[in-house]
């Protein structure tokens, strides 16, 4: 039981920590309030709340696989690869202001997360299903990314 709790704690803390570090890196460059935004664009305060929830779900999902010994090299690669792609997107978008490149990058993230969900779902249906809100949010973020690029050229 203690091992299981440790595994879940590590699995949850890691993506939340990555997201927090990225948040600190991009904070001085955030220009969301000054950008022309498309319909349905949420207020800026919502993003850290949503991302924290999604990182927690990501950790729980990975923790399920870890505690059931269902991870392998392929599963680990796609999980950590999508996490790295995820971490770089806001840096490209906010720090470097490469909004069109960030759009292409987020498409890559969409694909990586789709593959991750499929792989997780094959191993454990709950682990895969917990990633669906992440994928839906990413598709929404993809819409925001291209819309903001087009409205602010």
Buried (B, 14 or more C-beta within 10 A) or exposed (E): EEEEEEBBEEBBBBBBEBBBEBBEBBEEEBEBEEBEBEEEBEEEEEBEEBBBBBBBBBBBBBBBBBBEEBBEEEBEEBBBBBBEBBBBBBBBBBBEEBBEBBBEBBBBBBEBBBBBBEBBBEBBEEBBBBBEBBBEBBBBBBBBBBBBBEEEE
